[in-house]
Amino acid sequence: MTATGAAVLAVTLAVVTVTDLRRRIIPNRVVLTAGSAGLILAFSEGPASLGVAVFCAALVAGPMLAVALVRPEGMGMGDVKLAALIGLFMGWQAWPALLAGLALGAMAGVLISLGTRTRPSQIALPLAPFLAAGAIPVLLATLKPLQ
């Protein structure tokens, strides 16, 4: 991933995290704008890069879409689109990022459940902050040094 792509993704993750925490929504306008930028950046690297980016976006978003369709109260479509965006920018590295983010979200849910003595299925947390928390360390680890 290029430094420009990393910057676009990092800013997007920051914006959607704040918005999701405040309003419990991931704005389509932000995700679609960043997605357009990601497609342009991938295309500028060549047709093969564009193909991999789109494939990874679909591959990452697919399981999350299935979960959102089966249990819409558990995950919103904004989370699915954000996962696709992470896949678009991060490619194959999106998997460890999303798994880390989902694990962090699950741990937070369990800890809140234990602290409030509420069933885990009754805990509703915004997912974007956890997906961002999983993506940022992987993003930083995969950046190429400036030359």
C-alpha positions as CSV (number, residue, x, y, z in Angstrom):
1,M,0.0,0.0,0.0
2,T,1.2,3.5,-0.8
3,A,1.6,6.2,1.8
4,T,-1.3,8.1,0.1
5,G,-3.5,5.0,0.4
6,A,-2.5,4.6,4.1
7,A,-3.3,8.2,4.8
8,V,-6.7,8.1,3.1
9,L,-7.6,4.9,5.0
10,A,-6.4,6.3,8.3
11,V,-8.3,9.5,8.0
12,T,-11.4,7.6,6.9
13,L,-11.1,5.3,9.9
14,A,-10.8,8.2,12.2
15,V,-13.9,10.0,10.8
16,V,-16.1,6.9,10.8
17,T,-15.0,6.0,14.3
18,V,-16.0,9.3,15.7
19,T,-19.2,9.3,13.8
20,D,-20.1,5.7,14.8
21,L,-19.4,6.5,18.5
22,R,-21.5,9.7,18.4
23,R,-24.4,8.8,16.1
24,R,-24.1,5.0,15.7
25,I,-23.9,5.4,11.9
26,I,-21.1,5.0,9.4
27,P,-21.8,7.7,6.7
28,N,-22.1,6.4,3.1
29,R,-20.7,9.6,1.8
30,V,-17.4,9.1,3.7
31,V,-17.1,5.4,2.8
32,L,-18.0,6.0,-0.9
33,T,-15.6,8.9,-1.2
34,A,-12.8,6.9,0.3
35,G,-13.7,3.9,-1.8
36,S,-13.5,6.0,-5.0
37,A,-10.1,7.2,-3.9
38,G,-9.0,3.6,-3.2
39,L,-10.2,2.5,-6.6
40,I,-8.3,5.3,-8.3
41,L,-5.1,4.6,-6.3
42,A,-5.4,0.8,-7.1
43,F,-6.0,1.6,-10.8
44,S,-2.9,3.9,-10.9
45,E,-0.8,0.9,-9.8
46,G,-2.1,-1.2,-12.7
47,P,-5.0,-3.4,-13.7
48,A,-3.7,-6.3,-11.6
49,S,-3.6,-4.2,-8.4
50,L,-7.1,-3.0,-9.1
51,G,-8.3,-6.6,-9.6
52,V,-6.7,-7.7,-6.3
53,A,-8.1,-4.7,-4.4
54,V,-11.7,-5.4,-5.6
55,F,-11.4,-9.1,-5.0
56,C,-10.1,-8.6,-1.5
57,A,-12.9,-6.0,-0.8
58,A,-15.5,-8.5,-1.8
59,L,-13.8,-11.4,-0.1
60,V,-13.6,-9.5,3.2
61,A,-17.1,-8.1,3.0
62,G,-18.8,-11.3,2.0
63,P,-18.9,-13.0,5.4
64,M,-19.8,-9.8,7.1
65,L,-22.7,-9.3,4.7
66,A,-23.9,-12.8,5.4
67,V,-23.9,-12.0,9.2
68,A,-25.7,-8.7,8.6
69,L,-28.4,-10.4,6.5
70,V,-28.9,-13.2,9.0
71,R,-28.9,-10.9,12.1
72,P,-29.5,-7.3,11.0
73,E,-29.9,-6.2,14.6
74,G,-26.3,-7.4,15.3
75,M,-24.5,-5.6,12.5
76,G,-25.3,-2.8,10.2
77,M,-24.6,-2.4,6.5
78,G,-22.3,0.4,7.3
79,D,-20.0,-2.1,9.0
80,V,-20.1,-4.3,6.0
81,K,-19.2,-1.4,3.7
82,L,-16.4,-0.4,6.1
83,A,-15.0,-3.9,6.0
84,A,-15.1,-3.8,2.2
85,L,-13.2,-0.5,2.3
86,I,-10.6,-2.0,4.6
87,G,-10.2,-4.9,2.2
88,L,-10.0,-2.5,-0.8
89,F,-7.1,-0.6,0.7
90,M,-5.3,-3.3,2.6
91,G,-5.7,-6.3,0.3
92,W,-4.7,-9.6,1.9
93,Q,-3.6,-7.8,5.1
94,A,-7.3,-7.0,5.7
95,W,-7.9,-10.4,7.2
96,P,-5.7,-10.1,10.3
97,A,-6.9,-6.5,10.7
98,L,-10.6,-7.5,10.7
99,L,-10.0,-10.5,12.9
100,A,-8.2,-8.4,15.4
101,G,-11.0,-5.7,15.3
102,L,-13.7,-8.3,15.7
103,A,-11.9,-10.0,18.6
104,L,-11.4,-6.6,20.3
105,G,-15.1,-5.9,19.9
106,A,-16.1,-9.3,21.2
107,M,-13.8,-8.9,24.3
108,A,-15.3,-5.5,25.0
109,G,-18.8,-6.9,24.7
110,V,-18.0,-9.7,27.1
111,L,-16.4,-7.4,29.6
112,I,-19.3,-5.0,29.5
113,S,-21.7,-7.9,29.8
114,L,-19.9,-9.2,32.9
115,G,-19.7,-5.8,34.4
116,T,-23.4,-5.0,33.9
117,R,-24.6,-8.6,34.4
118,T,-26.4,-8.4,31.0
119,R,-26.5,-11.2,28.5
120,P,-23.9,-10.7,25.8
121,S,-26.5,-10.7,23.1
122,Q,-28.1,-7.7,24.7
123,I,-24.9,-5.6,24.4
124,A,-24.9,-3.2,21.5
125,L,-21.5,-1.7,20.6
126,P,-20.5,0.4,17.6
127,L,-18.2,-1.8,15.5
128,A,-16.2,0.9,13.6
129,P,-13.9,1.8,16.5
130,F,-13.0,-1.9,16.9
131,L,-12.4,-2.4,13.2
132,A,-10.2,0.7,13.1
133,A,-8.3,-0.5,16.2
134,G,-7.6,-3.7,14.4
135,A,-6.7,-2.1,11.1
136,I,-4.4,0.7,12.2
137,P,-1.6,-1.5,13.7
138,V,-1.6,-3.8,10.7
139,L,-1.6,-0.7,8.4
140,L,1.4,0.7,10.2
141,A,3.2,-2.6,10.1
142,T,2.7,-3.0,6.4
143,L,3.8,0.5,5.3
144,K,6.9,0.6,3.3
145,P,9.6,3.0,4.6
146,L,10.1,6.2,2.8
147,Q,12.9,6.2,0.4
